[in-house]
Amino acid sequence: MKRPGVVATLVAFVRSVVHMLWMLVTVIPWGLIMVVASIWRRGEPLYWMAERWLGWAMAGARVILGIRTRVIGMENLPQEQRAGAVLLVKHQSTLETFLMPTLMPHPLAYVFKKELIYVPFFGWAMARLDMIHIDRKQGARAFSKVVAQGRVLLAQGIWIIMFPEGTRIPRGQRGVYKNGGTRLAVQTGAPVIPVAVTSARVWPRKAFIKYPGVVDVSIGSAIPSTGRRAEELMNEVEAWIEGEMRRLDPEAYTT
């Protein structure tokens, strides 16, 4: 993989600083507004208020950082008004966390560790939304909470989004795919939608400096979960995502 030169890196650093300032300047009033608005407004109206700030974040990435997105497979998403779905997404950076709600026609509910709700402003706002925050120390009890809350949210037409690798994975690498998402799908009967995202090409894992370029998002066909085993279903999801990652970003994979 070709490394950027010194000048390109310096320019990218300056742009990354400006983008960080943009995020800080916008997240503080947004977080406060979300907390206050949640006193009398909940559900979808509050969700779409949150999505608006994520749109600002992605607009900042486009204008300040020079990051563009290219999406294929939108026709694979369920079209029914109240159709449920479990989205299982490749996780390479923070970018897809911000990006996915701006692409999807349905509200999304993230499954995330409860510690995030204590992050000032951003976490406070997340805590007011219909999300599933879990205590990983609870083990099986934590998953029971995911199923119970997931069942209610899916019935309302809210899609559950999870990162099956559990953490951000460096470009060109494969994490360990955990079957929590497919277990949820099997127990609720919701279809699984695999999503490949090449975000690390421009926004490397745990890196401050971001680079201009294109992030490809590929949405796979919905996979029915009825009558399936969670492990078997996850193997199918993993094979599709990793195969699609190699197709979208071939220079990142040497073997």
C-alpha positions in Angstrom: 0.0 0.0 0.0 1.4 3.4 -1.0 2.2 5.7 1.8 1.3 9.4 1.5 4.2 11.9 1.2 5.3 14.4 3.8 3.4 17.3 2.3 0.2 15.2 1.9 0.5 14.0 5.5 1.0 17.6 6.8 -2.1 18.8 4.8 -4.1 15.9 6.1 -3.0 16.7 9.7 -4.2 20.3 9.4 -7.5 19.2 7.9 -7.9 16.6 10.6 -7.4 19.3 13.3 -10.0 21.5 11.6 -12.4 18.6 11.4 -11.9 17.8 15.1 -12.7 21.4 16.0 -15.8 21.2 13.8 -17.0 18.1 15.6 -16.4 19.7 19.0 -18.2 22.9 18.1 -21.2 21.1 16.8 -21.5 18.2 19.3 -21.7 20.4 22.4 -24.9 22.3 21.5 -26.4 19.3 19.8 -25.9 17.1 22.9 -27.5 19.7 25.1 -30.4 20.2 22.7 -31.0 16.4 22.6 -31.0 16.0 26.3 -33.5 18.9 26.8 -35.7 17.8 23.8 -35.9 14.3 25.2 -38.0 15.6 28.1 -41.0 15.8 25.8 -39.9 14.1 22.6 -38.9 10.5 22.3 -38.9 7.7 19.7 -38.5 8.5 16.0 -38.6 12.3 16.2 -35.7 12.3 18.6 -33.8 9.8 16.5 -34.1 11.9 13.4 -32.8 14.9 15.4 -29.7 12.8 16.2 -29.4 11.7 12.6 -29.2 15.4 11.6 -26.0 15.9 13.6 -24.5 12.8 12.1 -25.3 14.3 8.8 -23.3 17.4 9.8 -20.4 15.2 10.9 -20.4 13.5 7.5 -20.7 16.8 5.7 -17.7 18.0 7.7 -15.8 14.8 6.6 -16.7 15.5 3.0 -15.9 19.3 2.9 -13.0 19.4 5.4 -11.3 16.0 5.0 -12.2 15.3 1.4 -13.9 12.0 2.2 -16.6 10.9 -0.1 -18.8 7.8 0.0 -19.9 5.5 -2.8 -22.8 3.2 -1.9 -24.1 0.2 -3.8 -26.9 -2.3 -2.9 -29.5 0.1 -1.4 -32.1 -2.0 -3.4 -31.3 -4.9 -1.1 -32.8 -3.3 2.0 -36.3 -4.4 3.1 -38.9 -2.1 1.6 -41.9 -2.7 4.0 -42.7 0.1 6.4 -42.4 -2.0 9.5 -40.0 -4.7 8.3 -37.3 -5.6 10.8 -33.7 -6.2 10.0 -30.3 -6.9 11.7 -27.5 -5.1 10.0 -24.0 -6.7 10.5 -21.3 -4.2 9.4 -17.6 -4.5 8.8 -15.9 -2.3 11.4 -12.7 -0.5 10.5 -13.1 3.0 12.0 -15.4 5.5 13.7 -16.6 6.7 10.3 -19.2 3.9 9.7 -20.7 4.6 13.1 -21.5 8.1 12.0 -22.3 7.1 8.4 -24.8 4.2 8.6 -27.7 6.2 10.1 -27.4 8.8 7.4 -27.8 6.1 4.7 -30.6 4.0 6.2 -34.3 4.8 5.6 -35.3 3.3 9.0 -34.1 4.3 12.5 -31.2 2.2 13.7 -30.6 0.9 17.2 -26.9 0.3 18.0 -25.8 -2.4 20.5 -23.0 -0.8 22.4 -21.2 -1.0 25.8 -22.9 1.1 28.5 -19.7 3.0 29.3 -20.2 5.1 26.1 -23.3 6.8 27.6 -21.0 8.6 30.1 -19.0 10.4 27.3 -19.9 14.1 27.6 -22.5 15.4 25.2 -22.3 12.6 22.6 -22.9 9.8 25.1 -25.6 11.8 27.0 -27.5 12.2 23.7 -27.1 8.5 22.9 -28.5 7.6 26.3 -31.8 9.3 25.4 -32.3 7.3 22.2 -33.8 3.8 21.7 -30.5 2.0 21.7 -29.3 -1.2 23.4 -26.5 -0.5 25.9 -25.2 -3.5 27.6 -22.8 -4.4 30.5 -20.4 -6.9 29.0 -19.5 -8.2 32.5 -23.0 -9.7 32.7 -22.3 -12.3 30.0 -25.4 -14.3 29.1 -27.7 -11.9 30.9 -26.4 -9.1 28.7 -27.4 -11.0 25.6 -30.8 -11.7 27.1 -31.2 -8.0 27.3 -30.2 -7.6 23.6 -32.8 -10.1 22.6 -35.6 -8.7 24.8 -35.0 -5.1 23.7 -34.2 -6.1 20.1 -37.5 -7.9 19.8 -39.5 -4.8 20.9 -37.5 -2.5 18.6 -37.7 -4.7 15.5 -41.5 -4.9 16.0 -41.5 -1.1 15.7 -39.6 -1.2 12.4 -36.3 -0.1 14.0 -33.3 -2.0 12.6 -30.7 -3.3 14.9 -27.1 -2.6 13.9 -24.1 -4.5 15.2 -20.4 -4.9 14.4 -19.8 -8.7 14.5 -16.0 -8.3 15.0 -16.7 -6.3 18.1 -13.9 -3.8 17.6 -12.3 -1.8 14.9 -10.1 -4.0 12.7 -7.0 -2.6 10.7 -7.3 -2.4 7.0 -6.7 -5.6 5.2 -7.3 -7.8 8.3 -10.1 -9.9 9.5 -11.3 -10.0 13.1 -13.1 -12.8 15.0 -16.7 -12.7 14.0 -19.0 -13.3 17.0 -22.4 -14.7 16.4 -24.4 -12.4 18.7 -26.0 -10.6 15.7 -27.1 -13.8 14.0 -28.3 -15.3 17.4 -30.5 -12.2 17.7 -31.8 -12.6 14.1 -32.6 -16.3 14.6 -34.4 -15.7 17.8 -36.5 -12.8 16.4 -36.9 -14.1 12.9 -35.4 -10.9 11.4 -33.4 -11.1 8.2 -29.6 -10.4 8.3 -28.1 -7.7 6.0 -24.3 -7.9 5.6 -22.5 -4.6 4.9 -18.9 -4.1 3.8 -17.2 -0.7 4.4 -13.7 0.3 3.3 -13.4 3.2 5.8 -9.9 2.4 6.9 -8.7 3.5 3.5 -9.2 7.1 4.5 -9.8 6.9 8.3 -7.4 4.4 9.8 -8.2 2.6 13.0 -7.3 4.7 16.1 -5.6 7.3 14.0 -5.9 11.0 14.4 -5.0 11.9 10.8 -7.6 11.2 8.1 -7.0 11.3 4.4 -9.1 12.3 1.4 -10.5 9.6 -0.7 -13.5 7.4 -1.3 -15.2 5.0 1.2 -17.1 2.2 -0.6 -20.2 0.8 1.1 -21.6 -2.4 -0.2 -25.0 -3.6 1.1 -25.6 -7.3 0.6 -28.8 -9.1 -0.1 -31.0 -9.8 3.0 -30.4 -13.4 4.3 -33.4 -15.1 5.9 -32.8 -16.3 9.5 -35.8 -18.6 9.9 -34.7 -22.2 10.4 -31.0 -21.3 10.4 -28.4 -22.0 13.0 -26.6 -18.9 14.3 -23.1 -20.2 13.7 -23.9 -21.3 10.2 -25.6 -18.0 9.4 -22.6 -16.0 10.8 -20.2 -18.1 8.6 -22.2 -17.0 5.6 -22.2 -13.4 6.6 -18.5 -13.5 7.3 -17.7 -15.1 3.9 -19.7 -12.5 2.1 -18.3 -9.5 4.0 -14.7 -10.6 3.7 -15.1 -11.5 0.1 -16.6 -8.2 -0.7 -13.9 -6.3 1.2 -11.3 -8.0 -1.0 -13.3 -7.0 -4.1 -13.7 -3.4 -3.0 -10.2 -2.8 -1.6 -7.9 -5.4 -3.3 -4.6 -3.5 -2.6 -5.2 -3.9 1.1 -5.1 -7.7 0.8 -1.8 -9.4 -0.1 -2.8 -13.0 0.6 
